[in-house]
Amino acid sequence: MSINKQQIRKSFTKAISTYEQEAFVQYQIAMELYRLLSVYSNYPVSSILEIGCGTGFFTRLLHSHFSSATITANDLCPEVVNYIPDDIKFISGDMETIDFPDKYDLIAGSSAIQWLEDFPLFLKKINRSLSDKGFVAISTFGEKNLIEIKQVTNIGLSYFTKSDLEHIISSSFQIIKMKEEIKTVYFSSPKDVLLHLKRSGVNGIASEKWTKSDFLYFTDRYNRLFKSDYGVPLTYHPIYIIASKKQKS
C-alpha cells in the first residue's frame, strides 16, 4: 500500500480521543525504546527533536528523563498540540518536508518512521540536523507487522527487515543497538481487531468504506485463517534502533 499522508493524518486525527486507551502496544514500545535509550546513550543532551510525537507517550518520558533539555516535538496532526506539555515547542507538519530549525543532540521517534515515503533520504536529513556528537533513538516495524491484515486483505505497508534497516542506517550512522520483538495481541473477534486499528489510528486497511459483504468476507477469512482457543491474533513487530552520528576522521 502506498503512503497516503492525507489519509494518515485523517485516521490519526479521528483517533486522538481513543488513542491512549487503545494503543497499548505503542505504549509498550515507547517504554522499551526509552529503556534502551537510558542504557545505551552516554552523551549529554541539551536539545531534543521528537518526530511523530502523537499524543505524547514518548514525549513525556523524554521530558521526565532529560528535564533540563530543550525539547521540540513534531507531528503530522496539529491537533495533538493539546496533549504536549506546555514547555515543549511543537511544530506541526510532515517530517519529510518541513524544516528542522536547529541542531539537536538527540532525534527520537517511537512508532513513526514506518509512515515515511523515503527513509534513506530522511536519514540524511536528520543527520544534518544532529550536533557533532548527536544520536538517534527510533522505533519502527518489521515485515511481520499486522501480517494477519495483509494476508486477509492483501493490503498493508511495505516494511523493511531488520537486516535492511541495519544496512540503510549504517550508511549514515554508527549503530549502537538494534533489537526486534514480536508482540501478539488476541481479540475476541475480527470485528474487535478492526475497532482496535480504527481507535488507534493505524490504518492498515484501505481507506474506502467497506460494504456489508466486504466485512463478512473479512470476518470469515480472518476466523478461518487465525482463530484459536485464545481468540484471533494481531501481530506487531517492533524494531528499535539506537545510533550515533558518525565521527569525521
C-alpha positions in Angstrom: 0.0 0.0 0.0 1.4 3.4 -1.0 1.8 6.1 1.7 -1.1 8.5 1.7 -0.2 11.3 4.1 -3.6 12.8 3.9 -5.3 9.6 4.9 -2.7 9.0 7.7 -3.5 12.4 9.2 -7.2 11.9 8.8 -7.1 8.5 10.6 -4.9 9.6 13.5 -6.9 12.8 14.0 -10.1 10.8 14.3 -8.4 8.5 16.8 -6.9 11.2 19.0 -9.6 10.8 21.8 -9.2 7.0 21.9 -5.6 6.6 21.0 -4.0 6.5 24.5 -6.6 3.9 25.7 -6.3 1.7 22.6 -2.6 2.0 21.6 -1.3 -0.2 24.4 1.2 -1.9 22.2 2.6 1.5 21.1 2.9 2.5 24.8 4.9 -0.7 25.5 7.1 0.1 22.5 7.7 3.7 23.8 8.6 2.3 27.2 11.1 -0.2 25.7 12.7 2.5 23.4 13.0 4.7 26.5 14.7 1.9 28.4 17.2 1.2 25.6 17.9 4.9 25.3 18.6 5.1 29.0 21.0 2.1 28.8 22.9 2.9 25.6 23.1 6.7 25.5 26.1 8.2 27.2 26.3 11.7 25.7 25.0 14.8 27.5 21.8 16.0 25.9 20.7 19.7 25.9 18.4 19.7 22.8 15.9 17.1 21.6 13.8 16.7 18.5 11.0 14.2 18.7 9.4 13.2 15.4 5.9 11.8 15.2 5.1 12.6 18.8 1.4 11.7 18.6 -0.4 12.2 21.9 2.9 12.3 23.8 3.6 8.8 25.2 7.3 9.1 24.4 7.3 12.9 24.8 6.5 12.6 28.5 9.2 10.0 29.0 11.8 12.2 27.3 10.6 15.3 29.2 11.0 13.4 32.5 14.4 11.9 31.8 16.0 14.9 30.2 14.4 17.5 32.4 17.0 20.2 31.6 16.9 19.7 27.8 15.1 21.9 25.4 12.5 19.7 23.5 10.9 20.2 20.2 8.1 17.9 19.2 6.7 17.3 15.7 3.7 15.6 14.4 1.7 15.5 11.1 -1.5 16.2 13.1 -1.6 19.8 14.5 -4.4 18.8 16.9 -2.0 16.8 19.1 -0.6 20.0 20.4 -3.2 19.9 23.2 -1.5 16.7 24.6 2.0 18.1 24.7 3.5 19.7 27.9 3.3 23.5 27.7 7.1 24.0 28.0 7.8 21.9 24.9 7.9 23.6 21.5 5.6 22.0 18.9 6.0 22.0 15.2 3.2 20.5 13.0 3.8 19.2 9.6 5.2 16.3 7.5 8.6 15.4 9.0 9.9 14.6 5.5 9.3 18.1 4.1 9.3 20.6 6.9 12.5 22.4 8.1 14.0 21.4 11.4 15.3 24.8 12.6 18.0 23.8 15.0 20.8 21.3 15.7 19.9 18.6 18.2 21.8 16.3 20.5 19.1 13.7 20.2 16.5 13.0 17.5 13.9 10.4 18.6 10.7 8.9 17.4 8.6 6.0 18.6 6.4 4.1 16.1 6.5 6.8 13.5 9.1 6.3 10.7 7.1 3.4 9.0 5.0 6.2 7.5 7.9 7.7 5.6 8.0 7.7 1.8 11.8 7.8 1.6 13.5 6.5 4.7 17.1 6.8 3.4 16.6 10.4 2.3 15.1 11.2 5.7 18.1 9.7 7.5 20.3 12.1 5.6 18.0 15.0 6.7 18.2 14.1 10.4 21.9 13.5 10.1 22.3 17.1 9.0 20.2 18.2 12.0 22.3 16.4 14.6 25.0 18.0 16.6 28.5 16.5 16.1 28.1 14.0 18.9 24.4 13.6 18.5 22.5 10.4 18.2 19.1 8.9 17.3 16.7 6.7 19.1 13.8 5.4 16.9 11.4 2.5 16.7 9.7 1.3 13.6 8.1 -2.0 12.5 9.4 -5.1 10.6 7.9 -7.2 7.9 5.7 -9.3 10.2 3.8 -6.3 11.4 0.0 -6.6 11.1 0.7 -9.7 8.9 -2.8 -11.1 9.5 -4.3 -8.0 7.9 -2.1 -8.3 4.9 -2.9 -12.0 4.5 -6.7 -11.4 4.7 -6.9 -8.2 2.6 -3.7 -8.1 0.6 -3.3 -4.5 1.8 -0.7 -3.1 4.1 2.5 -1.1 4.3 5.8 -2.4 2.9 8.2 -2.8 5.9 11.9 -3.2 6.0 13.5 -6.2 7.6 15.9 -5.8 10.4 18.9 -6.5 8.1 17.5 -4.0 5.6 17.3 -1.3 8.3 20.8 -2.2 9.5 22.2 -1.8 6.0 20.4 1.5 5.4 21.1 3.1 8.8 24.8 2.1 8.9 25.5 4.2 5.8 24.7 7.4 7.8 25.1 6.4 11.4 27.1 4.2 13.8 24.6 1.7 15.1 24.9 1.2 18.9 22.0 -1.1 19.5 19.3 -2.8 17.4 16.6 -5.1 18.7 13.4 -6.6 17.3 10.4 -8.2 19.0 7.2 -10.0 18.1 4.2 -8.9 20.1 1.0 -10.9 19.5 -2.3 -9.4 20.8 -5.5 -11.5 20.9 -9.0 -10.2 20.3 -12.4 -11.9 20.7 -13.4 -11.4 17.1 -12.1 -9.9 13.8 -14.6 -7.0 14.4 -12.6 -6.2 17.5 -9.4 -6.2 15.5 -10.9 -3.6 13.2 -12.1 -1.5 16.1 -8.6 -1.6 17.6 -7.0 -0.4 14.4 -9.6 2.3 14.0 -9.3 3.6 17.6 -5.5 3.6 17.5 -5.4 5.3 14.1 -3.4 2.5 12.5 -4.9 2.4 9.1 -3.7 -0.9 7.7 -6.8 -1.2 5.7 -7.9 0.6 2.5 -9.4 4.0 3.1 -12.6 3.2 1.1 -15.7 2.3 3.1 -16.5 -1.3 3.3 -19.8 -2.9 2.2 -21.5 -5.4 4.3 -20.2 -8.2 2.1 -16.6 -6.8 2.5 -17.0 -7.0 6.3 -18.5 -10.5 6.2 -15.6 -11.7 3.9 -13.0 -10.2 6.2 -14.6 -11.8 9.3 -15.0 -15.2 7.8 -11.5 -15.3 6.3 -9.8 -14.0 9.4 -11.5 -16.6 11.5 -10.7 -19.4 9.1 -7.1 -18.5 8.9 -6.3 -17.4 12.5 -9.0 -18.3 15.1 -7.7 -20.2 18.1 -8.6 -21.0 21.7 -7.1 -17.6 22.6 -9.3 -15.7 20.1 -7.9 -14.1 16.9 -4.4 -12.7 16.9 -2.9 -9.4 15.6 0.9 -9.3 15.3 3.1 -6.3 16.0 6.8 -6.4 15.0 8.7 -3.5 16.6 12.3 -2.8 15.8 14.4 -0.5 18.0 17.5 1.5 16.9 19.9 3.5 18.9 22.6 5.0 16.7 25.2 7.8 16.9 26.3 10.3 14.3 29.5 9.0 12.5 32.5 11.0 13.6 34.6 12.7 10.9 38.0 11.1 10.5 
